[in-house]
Amino acid sequence: MCGRARCTLSAAQAARAFGFPNTTAAAGPGGGAGDAPAVRTLDLDRFRPSYNVSPGAYLPVGTVRAQPAAGGDGGRADDGAEPVIQCMKWGLVPSFTGKTEKPDHFRMFNARSESVKEKASFRRLIPKNRCLVAVEGFYEWKKDGSKKQPYYIHFQDHRPLVFAALYDTWTNSEGEIIHTFTILTTRASTSLKWLHDRMPVILGDNDSVNVWLNDASVKLEEITAPYEGADLVWYPVTPAMGKTSFDGPECIKEVRKGPSEKPISKFFTKKSTAHNQSVKPEKTTSEFAETHASRASKVECDESLENQPEDVNQQKSGEKQTTSSIVKDEPVSLEHQVFGKPQSIKDEDTLTSTDITIGKQDDLGIKRKIKDTEVKAEMENSGWSRSQPTTTKKAKGAKAASDGQPSLLSYFARK
């Protein structure tokens, strides 16, 4: 399709592109050539050169019309028809449109050449309402994900592009006659299929121009074939020209465009990285919990030994080094720890009654079991339920757990 174009051509340049005759005058005061079309021109004062022309704007259009009844300047008296350059509005408004209706120039700014004979809006225009539209280039958008990248398409030697078109006249409620046109489109050429599936019908030489304007006997399919010339080139331009208000030479300035898509390997890398980031904190938390438990157990063990009578500490001094090395290398279980029976007790730590001692030991055993049960429940609630390797300290003359020996957890609880 063709919905945006660049047209800054003068009337003489448009006439030359259409194959119409020009008159060459002497150079003007500014040094420029005094070329002018040697054909009749109409309403050219409505034309506004623009780098970003959209439907609803006026463009110079070339056609062949009958001579005026009173005789005309530059007319061809032999066949009663003459070439004319007239400013027309882009976006066809059929003549049968109601006078009070608001014209929509975006509705029919293009006409598919394959079906142009089937629609009443276009079929009746083919015999006598053919015309030519000259522009320097047109724009087409390429979908790039959620965005669209515009491209400027033109001839490599910068000569004007000539499109095949159809025109019609419409009279509005004020009695004004408005000439409108539509540009014919065809399937995309081999070199432009990557950009879009449609393109305007480009008449690449004077012969094709003359056939379209003057020879209705030629099959339409032959004239509207895609232009396959290698001199049709393109390049990316700024997306800002997507706005109709954006105009000027910046519209056709080439922009550097990076790769539109990232390699598929980058998506897998990013996904893998995100997965590692989500797993790593859990692993770190687990390792931290294990390390923290090992250190806490080691501290409790050291504090328990310090609270034992001095002679017991002396007897255990040789075993402490071995136990410490084991604690450092492996996690320590929170199961009941069994220590050796004290060989002697200082006077200030002895109890006056064996019954009291047994009673307190029983109390300590009950408290120890309660505390151990509470700690185990807290550990299960916290999600740390996997079993830990156990390391039991062995000592000479060790007593069974039923003797009521205080455990590490019971000392920790009392403090």
C-alpha positions in Angstrom: 0.0 0.0 0.0 1.0 3.6 -0.1 -0.2 6.0 2.6 2.6 8.5 2.9 4.8 10.1 0.3 7.3 13.0 -0.4 6.4 15.5 -3.0 8.3 18.8 -3.4 8.3 18.8 -7.2 7.7 22.0 -9.2 5.1 22.0 -11.9 7.8 21.7 -14.6 9.4 18.7 -12.8 6.0 17.0 -12.6 5.3 17.7 -16.3 8.7 16.2 -17.2 7.9 13.1 -15.1 4.6 12.7 -16.9 6.2 13.1 -20.3 4.4 16.3 -20.9 6.1 19.1 -22.9 7.9 22.0 -21.1 8.8 25.5 -22.2 12.4 26.6 -21.4 12.8 30.3 -20.7 15.9 32.4 -19.9 17.4 32.0 -16.5 15.8 34.1 -13.8 17.5 36.6 -11.6 18.4 33.9 -9.1 20.2 31.9 -11.7 17.6 29.1 -11.8 16.2 27.8 -15.0 12.9 29.2 -16.2 11.3 25.8 -17.1 7.5 25.8 -17.1 5.0 23.2 -18.3 3.8 23.8 -21.8 0.4 22.4 -20.8 -2.6 23.7 -19.1 -2.4 23.8 -15.3 -5.3 24.0 -12.8 -5.4 24.9 -9.1 -1.7 24.6 -8.6 -1.9 27.3 -5.9 -3.4 24.7 -3.6 -0.3 22.5 -3.7 2.0 22.7 -0.7 5.4 20.9 -1.1 5.9 18.5 1.7 8.2 15.7 2.8 5.3 14.0 4.6 2.2 14.0 2.4 -0.8 12.1 3.7 -4.4 11.5 2.3 -6.4 14.7 2.3 -3.5 16.8 0.9 -3.3 18.3 -2.6 -0.8 16.9 -5.1 -0.1 17.7 -8.8 -1.9 15.1 -11.0 -1.4 14.6 -14.7 -4.3 13.6 -16.9 -5.7 13.9 -20.4 -8.9 15.9 -20.8 -11.0 17.2 -23.6 -10.3 20.7 -24.9 -12.4 23.6 -23.5 -15.3 24.5 -25.7 -14.0 28.0 -26.2 -10.5 26.8 -27.2 -7.6 26.5 -24.9 -4.0 27.4 -24.6 -1.8 24.5 -25.4 -4.6 22.2 -26.4 -4.5 19.6 -29.1 -7.0 20.4 -31.7 -6.5 17.2 -33.7 -8.3 14.8 -31.3 -10.0 17.3 -29.0 -7.9 16.2 -25.9 -5.0 17.7 -24.1 -2.7 16.9 -21.2 -3.5 18.8 -18.1 -1.8 19.2 -14.7 -4.3 19.8 -12.0 -4.1 19.8 -8.2 -6.3 17.1 -6.8 -7.0 15.9 -3.3 -5.5 12.5 -2.3 -8.3 10.1 -1.2 -11.1 9.3 -3.6 -14.6 10.6 -2.9 -17.0 9.0 -5.4 -19.2 11.4 -7.3 -22.4 9.6 -6.0 -21.4 10.6 -2.4 -24.1 12.8 -0.8 -23.5 16.5 -0.8 -24.0 16.8 2.9 -21.8 13.9 3.8 -18.4 14.5 5.3 -15.7 13.2 3.0 -13.3 10.6 4.4 -10.1 10.8 2.3 -8.5 7.9 4.2 -11.2 5.5 3.1 -10.2 5.1 -0.5 -6.6 6.5 -0.8 -5.6 3.2 -2.4 -7.3 0.8 -4.8 -6.3 -2.8 -5.3 -5.6 -3.3 -9.0 -6.7 -7.0 -8.8 -10.3 -6.0 -7.8 -10.6 -2.6 -9.3 -13.0 -3.9 -12.0 -15.3 -5.4 -9.4 -16.1 -2.3 -7.3 -18.5 0.3 -8.6 -16.5 3.1 -7.0 -13.5 2.3 -9.3 -14.9 0.3 -12.3 -16.7 3.2 -13.9 -13.5 5.3 -13.7 -11.2 3.0 -15.7 -12.2 4.0 -19.3 -11.9 7.8 -19.0 -10.7 8.9 -15.6 -7.1 7.6 -15.5 -4.4 9.9 -14.2 -0.7 10.0 -13.0 0.7 11.0 -9.7 4.4 12.1 -9.4 6.3 11.9 -6.1 10.0 11.7 -5.2 9.5 8.7 -2.9 7.0 7.0 -0.6 7.2 5.5 2.9 6.4 2.0 4.0 6.4 0.5 7.6 7.9 -2.8 8.6 6.5 -4.4 11.8 9.3 -4.9 14.3 7.6 -6.6 17.3 5.3 -4.1 18.9 6.8 -1.3 17.0 6.9 -0.2 13.3 10.0 1.0 11.5 9.4 3.3 8.5 11.4 3.0 5.3 11.8 5.6 2.5 11.6 4.1 -1.0 12.8 5.9 -4.1 14.8 5.6 -7.3 18.5 5.4 -7.0 19.1 8.3 -9.4 16.4 10.4 -7.5 14.1 10.8 -10.5 10.4 11.1 -9.6 8.3 8.0 -9.2 5.1 8.0 -11.3 2.1 6.1 -10.0 -1.0 4.9 -11.9 -4.1 6.4 -10.4 -7.9 7.1 -10.9 -9.7 10.3 -10.3 -13.3 11.4 -9.7 -15.2 14.6 -9.1 -17.6 15.4 -6.2 -19.8 18.4 -5.5 -20.2 19.4 -1.9 -23.2 21.2 -0.3 -21.8 24.6 -1.2 -21.7 23.7 -4.9 -17.9 23.4 -5.0 -16.5 20.8 -7.4 -13.6 18.8 -5.7 -11.3 16.5 -7.7 -10.0 13.5 -5.8 -7.9 10.5 -6.7 -6.8 7.1 -5.5 -3.4 5.3 -6.2 -3.5 1.8 -7.6 -1.6 -0.9 -5.7 -0.4 -4.3 -6.7 1.5 -7.2 -5.0 4.9 -6.5 -3.7 7.9 -7.0 -6.0 10.4 -9.7 -5.2 12.8 -7.3 -3.6 10.2 -5.7 -1.4 8.3 -8.7 -0.1 10.3 -8.6 3.2 8.9 -5.1 3.8 5.2 -5.3 2.8 2.9 -7.5 0.7 1.7 -4.5 -1.3 3.2 -1.6 -3.3 1.9 1.2 -5.6 1.8 0.6 -9.3 4.9 2.2 -10.6 5.1 3.3 -14.3 8.8 3.1 -14.8 9.1 4.6 -18.3 7.4 6.8 -20.8 5.9 3.9 -22.7 4.1 2.5 -19.7 2.9 6.1 -18.9 1.5 6.5 -22.4 -0.2 3.1 -22.3 -1.9 3.8 -19.0 -3.2 7.2 -20.1 -4.1 6.7 -23.7 -4.5 2.9 -24.5 -7.5 1.4 -22.9 -7.2 -1.7 -25.0 -4.2 -3.0 -23.1 -5.1 -5.5 -20.4 -5.0 -4.0 -16.9 -3.0 -6.9 -15.5 -0.1 -6.1 -17.8 0.1 -2.4 -16.8 -0.3 -3.0 -13.1 2.4 -5.7 -12.7 4.9 -5.0 -9.9 7.9 -2.9 -10.7 11.0 -5.2 -10.6 13.7 -2.7 -11.4 16.9 -2.9 -9.4 17.1 0.9 -9.3 14.3 1.0 -6.7 16.1 1.4 -3.3 15.2 2.1 0.3 16.6 2.8 3.8 15.2 3.3 7.3 14.1 6.7 8.5 13.0 8.2 11.8 9.8 6.9 13.3 8.8 10.5 14.1 7.6 10.9 10.6 4.7 8.7 11.5 3.0 11.8 12.7 1.4 13.8 9.9 2.6 17.0 11.6 6.2 16.0 11.3 7.7 17.5 8.2 10.9 18.7 6.6 14.2 17.1 5.4 14.5 15.1 8.6 11.7 12.8 7.3 14.1 11.3 4.7 17.2 11.4 6.7 18.7 7.9 7.0 19.0 6.5 10.5 21.2 3.7 11.8 19.2 0.8 12.8 20.5 -1.9 15.2 19.5 -5.6 15.1 15.8 -5.9 15.4 15.9 -9.1 17.4 18.2 -10.5 20.0 19.8 -13.9 19.4 17.8 -16.8 20.8 20.7 -17.8 23.0 20.3 -14.5 24.9 16.7 -15.5 25.9 17.9 -18.8 27.3 20.8 -17.1 29.1 18.5 -14.6 30.7 16.1 -17.3 31.7 18.9 -19.4 33.2 20.3 -16.4 35.1 16.8 -15.7 36.5 16.5 -19.3 37.6 19.9 -19.3 39.3 19.0 -16.1 41.1 15.8 -17.6 42.4 17.4 -20.8 43.6 20.6 -19.3 45.0 19.0 -17.5 47.9 17.3 -20.7 49.1 20.6 -22.6 48.9 22.4 -19.8 50.7 19.7 -19.7 53.4 20.0 -23.4 53.9 23.8 -23.3 54.1 23.6 -20.4 56.5 21.2 -22.3 58.7 23.5 -25.3 58.8 26.5 -23.1 59.6 24.6 -21.2 62.3 23.4 -24.4 63.9 26.9 -25.8 64.0 28.3 -22.7 65.5 25.5 -22.5 68.1 26.1 -26.2 69.1 29.8 -25.5 69.4 29.2 -22.5 71.7 26.7 -24.5 73.9 29.3 -27.3 74.2 32.0 -24.9 75.3 29.7 -23.2 77.8 28.6 -26.6 79.2 32.2 -27.7 79.8 33.0 -24.4 81.5 30.0 -24.9 83.9 31.3 -28.4 84.9 33.4 -28.8 88.1 37.1 -28.0 87.7 38.3 -31.6 88.1 36.0 -32.8 85.3 37.3 -30.0 83.1 40.8 -31.2 83.7 39.9 -34.8 82.9 38.1 -33.7 79.7 40.9 -31.5 78.6 42.5 -34.2 76.5 39.2 -35.2 74.9 38.1 -31.6 74.2 40.6 -31.1 71.4 39.4 -34.2 69.6 35.7 -33.1 70.1 36.4 -29.6 68.9 38.0 -30.8 65.7 35.0 -33.0 65.0 32.6 -30.1 65.7 34.5 -27.9 63.3 34.5 -30.4 60.4 30.9 -31.8 60.8 27.5 -30.4 61.8 26.6 -31.3 65.3 23.3 -33.0 66.1 20.9 -31.6 68.6 20.4 -35.0 70.1 21.1 -35.7 73.8 24.8 -35.4 74.6 26.2 -37.8 77.2 29.1 -36.7 79.3 31.2 -38.6 81.8 30.4 -38.6 85.5 32.3 -36.0 87.6 35.0 -37.7 89.6 35.0 -35.1 92.4 32.9 -32.1 93.3 33.9 -29.1 95.3 32.4 -28.4 98.6 30.5 -25.3 97.5 28.8 -27.3 94.6 27.9 -30.4 96.6 24.3 -31.1 97.6 23.4 -31.9 101.2 21.1 -34.7 100.4 21.1 -37.6 98.0 17.3 -37.5 97.7 17.4 -33.8 96.8 20.1 -34.6 94.2 18.0 -37.4 92.7 14.9 -35.2 92.7 16.6 -32.3 91.0 18.1 -34.6 88.5 14.7 -36.0 87.7 13.4 -32.5 87.4 16.2 -31.6 85.1 15.5 -34.7 83.0 11.9 -33.8 82.7 12.7 -30.1 81.8 15.3 -31.3 79.4 12.8 -33.5 77.6 10.3 -30.6 77.5 12.8 -28.2 76.1 14.1 -30.7 73.5 10.5 -31.3 72.4 9.9 -27.5 72.1 13.1 -27.0 70.1 12.3 -29.9 67.8 8.8 -28.5 67.1 10.2 -25.1 66.3 12.7 -26.6 63.9 10.0 -28.6 62.1 7.8 -25.4 61.8 10.7 -23.5 60.4 11.1 -26.0 57.5 14.4 -27.4 58.6 13.3 -31.0 58.9 16.1 -32.9 57.2 18.2 -35.1 59.5 21.6 -34.0 60.5 24.5 -36.3 61.0 25.1 -37.1 64.7 28.3 -36.9 66.5 28.2 -38.3 70.0 31.0 -37.7 72.4 32.2 -40.8 74.1 34.0 -40.7 77.5 35.1 -43.2 80.0 32.6 -44.1 82.6 29.8 -42.3 80.7 26.3 -42.6 82.2 23.1 -43.4 80.3 20.7 -40.6 79.5 18.2 -42.1 82.0 20.6 -41.1 84.8 19.4 -37.5 84.5 22.6 -35.9 83.2 21.8 -32.4 82.0 22.0 -31.9 78.2 23.4 -28.9 76.3 20.0 -27.6 75.6 19.0 -27.7 79.2 22.0 -25.5 80.1 21.2 -23.2 77.3 17.5 -23.0 78.4 18.5 -22.1 82.0 20.7 -19.3 80.9 
